[in-house]
Amino acid sequence: MNIRTRKLIGTLMLFVCLGVYALLAMALAVRILPGASGLVEFLYYLVAGMGWVLPAGLIIKWMSRGADAAQG
């Protein structure tokens, strides 16, 4: 697969995954956070705010696979 095509697909995947993740995190927050203490809210948003990093990193790793061969 062409590196430019891989980056295009990866970028679209990142946008879709991030949008879906944000909606799921908000829906979960609405269900579990009403009436929760400030500390629980803080911890939830800390974990939920960082939860997208691993999937995004995997997509970015996939996007850059083969870039070394294209440069050399």
C-alpha positions in Angstrom: 0.0 0.0 0.0 1.2 3.5 -0.9 2.4 5.5 2.2 0.2 8.4 1.2 -2.8 6.1 1.0 -1.9 4.6 4.4 -1.7 8.1 6.0 -5.0 9.1 4.5 -6.7 6.0 5.8 -5.0 6.4 9.2 -6.0 10.0 9.5 -9.6 9.2 8.8 -9.5 6.3 11.2 -8.1 8.7 13.9 -10.9 11.2 13.4 -13.6 8.5 13.5 -12.1 6.7 16.5 -11.6 9.9 18.5 -15.2 11.0 17.8 -16.7 7.6 18.8 -14.4 7.5 21.9 -15.5 11.0 23.0 -19.2 10.1 22.6 -18.7 6.9 24.6 -16.8 8.6 27.3 -19.5 11.3 27.7 -22.3 8.7 27.7 -20.5 6.7 30.4 -19.9 9.9 32.4 -23.5 10.8 32.3 -24.4 7.4 33.7 -21.8 7.0 36.5 -20.9 10.6 37.6 -24.1 12.2 38.8 -23.8 12.7 42.5 -20.1 11.6 42.6 -17.5 13.4 44.6 -15.1 15.8 43.0 -12.2 13.3 43.4 -14.1 10.6 41.6 -15.0 13.0 38.7 -11.3 14.1 38.5 -10.1 10.5 38.4 -12.7 9.5 35.7 -11.8 12.5 33.5 -8.1 11.8 34.0 -8.5 8.2 32.9 -11.0 8.9 30.2 -8.9 11.8 28.9 -5.9 9.6 28.4 -7.7 6.5 27.2 -7.6 7.5 23.6 -3.8 7.7 23.5 -3.1 3.9 23.1 -5.5 3.3 20.2 -4.3 6.5 18.5 -0.7 5.4 19.0 -1.4 2.1 17.4 -3.0 3.8 14.4 -0.1 6.2 14.0 2.4 3.3 14.2 0.4 1.5 11.5 0.4 4.7 9.4 4.2 5.1 9.6 4.9 1.5 8.8 6.8 1.3 5.6 7.9 5.0 5.7 11.5 3.9 6.2 11.5 1.9 3.0 10.0 4.8 1.1 12.7 7.2 2.3 15.6 4.9 1.6 
